Amino acid sequence: MNSQDLQINQPERRRFISQLASGLLVVAGGAALHNLSGTAFADELVRTPAQTEGPYYPDRLPLDTDNDLIIINKSITPAVGAITHLSGKILDARGEPLKGAVIEIWQVDNNGSYLHTRDPQRSRADGNFQGYGRFETSSTGEYRFRTIRPVAYPGRTPHIHVKVSKGNRELLTTQCYVQGEAQNEGDGVLRGIRDARQRASVIVPFEPIKNSKIGELTAKFDIVLGYTPSA
């Protein structure tokens, strides 16, 4: 992959974000859903387990907080890393899609640095990686992000932090992991999920997108909440 392959001009980025917001972007090669659809009975759903927020939720949010973490504002230089289209649905305890929920993600850049002033890796930060993004779900409960495949952090297997809120209420904080990572077996946070089905629900395939010239990946992470909206 060379630098010319990764150049993304501003009209293309605006078109990408517009497509994401309207739900029209089709990501090829998507993996099968890891949780049952919204039509399933609540007692058949595997609820997504809560996990620690960790010490490095951004202490200073970036000026650009959209759902494209690869490009910051009007820059034409993308972040370093394997570009990944992360998407899924947010479902309530009944299996119904949750409209108007805000999902936030944050993760290390390709150098293992968080967007946090006290991260000891901060001096190595990729200045072109947004590090944090958020998205409001559609009527189908869907969300989409463009980010990079997570890399290992000292003492941790690769992961993406996820937080879901609605209004002023925080509903869930969890983490998403890469299927097949050797370090998963030794990760204390991941292994701390005692229920095997819940643990499996946060480990998802990051699969190559067919015919992508720059080696893009796709990952599907559905989130099932222990929450029922009031009537």
Contacts in CASP RR format, 6 or more apart in sequence:
PFRMAT RR
TARGET T0000
AUTHOR 0000-0000-0000
METHOD contacts of the structure
MODEL  1
MNSQDLQINQPERRRFISQLASGLLVVAGGAALHNLSGTAFADELVRTPA
QTEGPYYPDRLPLDTDNDLIIINKSITPAVGAITHLSGKILDARGEPLKG
AVIEIWQVDNNGSYLHTRDPQRSRADGNFQGYGRFETSSTGEYRFRTIRP
VAYPGRTPHIHVKVSKGNRELLTTQCYVQGEAQNEGDGVLRGIRDARQRA
SVIVPFEPIKNSKIGELTAKFDIVLGYTPSA
1 214 0 8 1.000
1 215 0 8 1.000
5 213 0 8 1.000
5 214 0 8 1.000
6 78 0 8 1.000
6 214 0 8 1.000
7 76 0 8 1.000
7 77 0 8 1.000
7 78 0 8 1.000
8 70 0 8 1.000
8 71 0 8 1.000
8 76 0 8 1.000
8 78 0 8 1.000
9 76 0 8 1.000
10 74 0 8 1.000
10 76 0 8 1.000
13 68 0 8 1.000
13 71 0 8 1.000
16 25 0 8 1.000
16 68 0 8 1.000
16 146 0 8 1.000
17 66 0 8 1.000
17 67 0 8 1.000
17 68 0 8 1.000
19 25 0 8 1.000
20 67 0 8 1.000
20 68 0 8 1.000
20 135 0 8 1.000
20 144 0 8 1.000
20 146 0 8 1.000
23 138 0 8 1.000
23 142 0 8 1.000
23 144 0 8 1.000
25 85 0 8 1.000
25 144 0 8 1.000
27 85 0 8 1.000
27 87 0 8 1.000
27 144 0 8 1.000
27 209 0 8 1.000
27 218 0 8 1.000
28 209 0 8 1.000
28 210 0 8 1.000
28 211 0 8 1.000
28 218 0 8 1.000
29 207 0 8 1.000
29 209 0 8 1.000
29 210 0 8 1.000
29 218 0 8 1.000
30 207 0 8 1.000
30 218 0 8 1.000
30 220 0 8 1.000
31 204 0 8 1.000
31 205 0 8 1.000
31 207 0 8 1.000
31 218 0 8 1.000
31 219 0 8 1.000
31 220 0 8 1.000
32 220 0 8 1.000
33 89 0 8 1.000
33 220 0 8 1.000
33 222 0 8 1.000
34 200 0 8 1.000
34 201 0 8 1.000
34 204 0 8 1.000
34 220 0 8 1.000
34 221 0 8 1.000
34 222 0 8 1.000
35 45 0 8 1.000
35 46 0 8 1.000
35 48 0 8 1.000
35 91 0 8 1.000
35 201 0 8 1.000
35 222 0 8 1.000
35 223 0 8 1.000
35 224 0 8 1.000
36 44 0 8 1.000
36 45 0 8 1.000
36 46 0 8 1.000
36 95 0 8 1.000
37 95 0 8 1.000
38 89 0 8 1.000
38 91 0 8 1.000
38 95 0 8 1.000
38 96 0 8 1.000
38 97 0 8 1.000
39 95 0 8 1.000
40 95 0 8 1.000
42 93 0 8 1.000
42 94 0 8 1.000
42 95 0 8 1.000
45 91 0 8 1.000
45 93 0 8 1.000
45 95 0 8 1.000
45 224 0 8 1.000
46 197 0 8 1.000
46 198 0 8 1.000
46 200 0 8 1.000
46 201 0 8 1.000
46 224 0 8 1.000
47 93 0 8 1.000
47 198 0 8 1.000
47 224 0 8 1.000
47 225 0 8 1.000
47 226 0 8 1.000
48 172 0 8 1.000
48 174 0 8 1.000
48 198 0 8 1.000
48 201 0 8 1.000
48 202 0 8 1.000
48 222 0 8 1.000
48 223 0 8 1.000
48 224 0 8 1.000
48 225 0 8 1.000
49 174 0 8 1.000
49 193 0 8 1.000
49 195 0 8 1.000
49 198 0 8 1.000
49 199 0 8 1.000
49 201 0 8 1.000
49 202 0 8 1.000
50 172 0 8 1.000
50 173 0 8 1.000
50 174 0 8 1.000
51 173 0 8 1.000
51 174 0 8 1.000
51 175 0 8 1.000
51 189 0 8 1.000
51 193 0 8 1.000
51 202 0 8 1.000
52 173 0 8 1.000
52 175 0 8 1.000
52 189 0 8 1.000
53 161 0 8 1.000
53 163 0 8 1.000
53 173 0 8 1.000
54 161 0 8 1.000
55 116 0 8 1.000
55 118 0 8 1.000
56 106 0 8 1.000
56 114 0 8 1.000
56 115 0 8 1.000
56 116 0 8 1.000
56 118 0 8 1.000
56 119 0 8 1.000
57 106 0 8 1.000
57 116 0 8 1.000
57 161 0 8 1.000
57 163 0 8 1.000
58 106 0 8 1.000
58 114 0 8 1.000
58 115 0 8 1.000
58 116 0 8 1.000
58 131 0 8 1.000
58 132 0 8 1.000
59 116 0 8 1.000
59 117 0 8 1.000
59 118 0 8 1.000
60 115 0 8 1.000
60 117 0 8 1.000
61 132 0 8 1.000
62 72 0 8 1.000
62 115 0 8 1.000
62 130 0 8 1.000
62 131 0 8 1.000
62 132 0 8 1.000
63 73 0 8 1.000
64 72 0 8 1.000
64 73 0 8 1.000
64 130 0 8 1.000
65 130 0 8 1.000
65 132 0 8 1.000
65 133 0 8 1.000
65 134 0 8 1.000
66 130 0 8 1.000
66 133 0 8 1.000
66 134 0 8 1.000
66 135 0 8 1.000
67 133 0 8 1.000
67 134 0 8 1.000
67 135 0 8 1.000
67 143 0 8 1.000
67 144 0 8 1.000
67 145 0 8 1.000
67 146 0 8 1.000
68 130 0 8 1.000
68 145 0 8 1.000
68 146 0 8 1.000
69 79 0 8 1.000
69 105 0 8 1.000
69 129 0 8 1.000
69 130 0 8 1.000
69 131 0 8 1.000
69 132 0 8 1.000
69 133 0 8 1.000
69 145 0 8 1.000
69 146 0 8 1.000
69 147 0 8 1.000
69 148 0 8 1.000
70 78 0 8 1.000
70 79 0 8 1.000
70 83 0 8 1.000
70 129 0 8 1.000
70 130 0 8 1.000
70 146 0 8 1.000
70 147 0 8 1.000
70 148 0 8 1.000
71 77 0 8 1.000
71 78 0 8 1.000
71 79 0 8 1.000
71 128 0 8 1.000
71 130 0 8 1.000
72 127 0 8 1.000
72 128 0 8 1.000
72 129 0 8 1.000
72 130 0 8 1.000
75 128 0 8 1.000
77 128 0 8 1.000
78 128 0 8 1.000
79 109 0 8 1.000
79 110 0 8 1.000
79 126 0 8 1.000
79 127 0 8 1.000
79 128 0 8 1.000
79 129 0 8 1.000
79 130 0 8 1.000
79 148 0 8 1.000
80 109 0 8 1.000
80 110 0 8 1.000
80 111 0 8 1.000
80 126 0 8 1.000
80 128 0 8 1.000
80 129 0 8 1.000
80 148 0 8 1.000
81 110 0 8 1.000
81 148 0 8 1.000
81 149 0 8 1.000
82 148 0 8 1.000
82 149 0 8 1.000
82 206 0 8 1.000
82 215 0 8 1.000
82 216 0 8 1.000
82 217 0 8 1.000
83 146 0 8 1.000
83 147 0 8 1.000
83 148 0 8 1.000
83 214 0 8 1.000
83 215 0 8 1.000
83 216 0 8 1.000
83 217 0 8 1.000
84 146 0 8 1.000
84 147 0 8 1.000
84 148 0 8 1.000
84 149 0 8 1.000
84 206 0 8 1.000
84 216 0 8 1.000
84 217 0 8 1.000
84 218 0 8 1.000
84 219 0 8 1.000
85 144 0 8 1.000
85 145 0 8 1.000
85 146 0 8 1.000
85 209 0 8 1.000
85 216 0 8 1.000
85 217 0 8 1.000
85 218 0 8 1.000
85 219 0 8 1.000
86 105 0 8 1.000
86 144 0 8 1.000
86 145 0 8 1.000
86 146 0 8 1.000
86 147 0 8 1.000
86 160 0 8 1.000
86 176 0 8 1.000
86 219 0 8 1.000
86 221 0 8 1.000
87 142 0 8 1.000
87 143 0 8 1.000
87 144 0 8 1.000
87 145 0 8 1.000
87 218 0 8 1.000
87 219 0 8 1.000
87 220 0 8 1.000
87 221 0 8 1.000
88 142 0 8 1.000
88 143 0 8 1.000
88 144 0 8 1.000
88 220 0 8 1.000
88 221 0 8 1.000
88 222 0 8 1.000
88 223 0 8 1.000
89 97 0 8 1.000
89 137 0 8 1.000
89 140 0 8 1.000
89 141 0 8 1.000
89 142 0 8 1.000
89 143 0 8 1.000
89 222 0 8 1.000
89 223 0 8 1.000
90 97 0 8 1.000
90 98 0 8 1.000
90 101 0 8 1.000
90 103 0 8 1.000
90 137 0 8 1.000
90 141 0 8 1.000
90 143 0 8 1.000
90 164 0 8 1.000
90 222 0 8 1.000
90 223 0 8 1.000
90 225 0 8 1.000
91 97 0 8 1.000
91 98 0 8 1.000
91 141 0 8 1.000
91 222 0 8 1.000
91 223 0 8 1.000
91 224 0 8 1.000
91 225 0 8 1.000
92 98 0 8 1.000
92 225 0 8 1.000
92 226 0 8 1.000
92 227 0 8 1.000
92 228 0 8 1.000
92 229 0 8 1.000
93 224 0 8 1.000
93 225 0 8 1.000
93 226 0 8 1.000
93 227 0 8 1.000
93 228 0 8 1.000
94 228 0 8 1.000
95 224 0 8 1.000
97 137 0 8 1.000
97 139 0 8 1.000
97 140 0 8 1.000
97 141 0 8 1.000
97 142 0 8 1.000
98 137 0 8 1.000
98 141 0 8 1.000
98 166 0 8 1.000
98 225 0 8 1.000
98 227 0 8 1.000
98 229 0 8 1.000
99 137 0 8 1.000
99 138 0 8 1.000
99 139 0 8 1.000
99 140 0 8 1.000
99 141 0 8 1.000
100 136 0 8 1.000
100 137 0 8 1.000
100 138 0 8 1.000
100 141 0 8 1.000
100 166 0 8 1.000
101 136 0 8 1.000
101 137 0 8 1.000
101 141 0 8 1.000
101 164 0 8 1.000
101 165 0 8 1.000
101 166 0 8 1.000
101 171 0 8 1.000
102 134 0 8 1.000
102 135 0 8 1.000
102 136 0 8 1.000
102 137 0 8 1.000
102 164 0 8 1.000
102 165 0 8 1.000
102 166 0 8 1.000
102 167 0 8 1.000
103 134 0 8 1.000
103 135 0 8 1.000
103 136 0 8 1.000
103 137 0 8 1.000
103 143 0 8 1.000
103 162 0 8 1.000
103 163 0 8 1.000
103 164 0 8 1.000
103 223 0 8 1.000
104 132 0 8 1.000
104 133 0 8 1.000
104 134 0 8 1.000
104 162 0 8 1.000
104 163 0 8 1.000
104 164 0 8 1.000
104 165 0 8 1.000
105 132 0 8 1.000
105 133 0 8 1.000
105 134 0 8 1.000
105 145 0 8 1.000
105 147 0 8 1.000
105 160 0 8 1.000
105 161 0 8 1.000
105 162 0 8 1.000
105 163 0 8 1.000
106 114 0 8 1.000
106 115 0 8 1.000
106 131 0 8 1.000
106 132 0 8 1.000
106 133 0 8 1.000
106 160 0 8 1.000
106 161 0 8 1.000
107 114 0 8 1.000
107 131 0 8 1.000
107 147 0 8 1.000
107 148 0 8 1.000
107 150 0 8 1.000
107 159 0 8 1.000
107 160 0 8 1.000
107 161 0 8 1.000
108 114 0 8 1.000
108 121 0 8 1.000
108 150 0 8 1.000
108 151 0 8 1.000
108 153 0 8 1.000
109 125 0 8 1.000
109 126 0 8 1.000
109 127 0 8 1.000
109 129 0 8 1.000
109 131 0 8 1.000
109 148 0 8 1.000
110 126 0 8 1.000
110 129 0 8 1.000
110 148 0 8 1.000
110 151 0 8 1.000
111 121 0 8 1.000
111 124 0 8 1.000
111 125 0 8 1.000
111 126 0 8 1.000
112 121 0 8 1.000
112 124 0 8 1.000
112 151 0 8 1.000
112 152 0 8 1.000
112 153 0 8 1.000
113 119 0 8 1.000
113 121 0 8 1.000
113 122 0 8 1.000
113 123 0 8 1.000
113 124 0 8 1.000
113 125 0 8 1.000
113 126 0 8 1.000
114 121 0 8 1.000
114 122 0 8 1.000
114 131 0 8 1.000
114 153 0 8 1.000
115 125 0 8 1.000
115 130 0 8 1.000
115 131 0 8 1.000
115 132 0 8 1.000
116 122 0 8 1.000
121 153 0 8 1.000
121 154 0 8 1.000
129 148 0 8 1.000
131 147 0 8 1.000
133 145 0 8 1.000
135 143 0 8 1.000
135 144 0 8 1.000
135 145 0 8 1.000
137 143 0 8 1.000
147 160 0 8 1.000
149 158 0 8 1.000
149 178 0 8 1.000
149 206 0 8 1.000
149 217 0 8 1.000
150 158 0 8 1.000
150 159 0 8 1.000
150 160 0 8 1.000
150 178 0 8 1.000
151 158 0 8 1.000
152 158 0 8 1.000
152 183 0 8 1.000
153 159 0 8 1.000
155 187 0 8 1.000
156 183 0 8 1.000
156 187 0 8 1.000
156 189 0 8 1.000
157 177 0 8 1.000
157 178 0 8 1.000
157 181 0 8 1.000
157 183 0 8 1.000
157 184 0 8 1.000
157 186 0 8 1.000
157 187 0 8 1.000
157 190 0 8 1.000
158 177 0 8 1.000
158 178 0 8 1.000
158 181 0 8 1.000
158 183 0 8 1.000
159 175 0 8 1.000
159 176 0 8 1.000
159 177 0 8 1.000
159 178 0 8 1.000
159 187 0 8 1.000
159 189 0 8 1.000
159 190 0 8 1.000
160 175 0 8 1.000
160 176 0 8 1.000
161 173 0 8 1.000
161 175 0 8 1.000
162 172 0 8 1.000
162 173 0 8 1.000
162 174 0 8 1.000
162 175 0 8 1.000
162 176 0 8 1.000
162 221 0 8 1.000
162 223 0 8 1.000
163 170 0 8 1.000
163 172 0 8 1.000
163 173 0 8 1.000
163 174 0 8 1.000
164 170 0 8 1.000
164 171 0 8 1.000
164 172 0 8 1.000
164 173 0 8 1.000
164 223 0 8 1.000
164 225 0 8 1.000
165 171 0 8 1.000
166 227 0 8 1.000
166 229 0 8 1.000
171 225 0 8 1.000
171 226 0 8 1.000
171 227 0 8 1.000
172 223 0 8 1.000
172 225 0 8 1.000
172 226 0 8 1.000
172 227 0 8 1.000
174 202 0 8 1.000
174 223 0 8 1.000
175 189 0 8 1.000
175 190 0 8 1.000
175 202 0 8 1.000
176 202 0 8 1.000
176 204 0 8 1.000
176 219 0 8 1.000
176 221 0 8 1.000
177 184 0 8 1.000
177 187 0 8 1.000
177 190 0 8 1.000
177 202 0 8 1.000
177 203 0 8 1.000
177 204 0 8 1.000
178 184 0 8 1.000
178 203 0 8 1.000
178 204 0 8 1.000
178 206 0 8 1.000
178 219 0 8 1.000
179 203 0 8 1.000
179 204 0 8 1.000
179 205 0 8 1.000
179 206 0 8 1.000
180 203 0 8 1.000
184 190 0 8 1.000
184 203 0 8 1.000
185 191 0 8 1.000
190 199 0 8 1.000
190 202 0 8 1.000
190 203 0 8 1.000
191 199 0 8 1.000
192 199 0 8 1.000
193 199 0 8 1.000
193 202 0 8 1.000
201 224 0 8 1.000
202 221 0 8 1.000
204 219 0 8 1.000
204 220 0 8 1.000
204 221 0 8 1.000
205 219 0 8 1.000
205 220 0 8 1.000
206 217 0 8 1.000
206 218 0 8 1.000
206 219 0 8 1.000
207 217 0 8 1.000
207 218 0 8 1.000
207 219 0 8 1.000
208 215 0 8 1.000
208 216 0 8 1.000
208 217 0 8 1.000
209 215 0 8 1.000
209 216 0 8 1.000
209 217 0 8 1.000
209 218 0 8 1.000
END
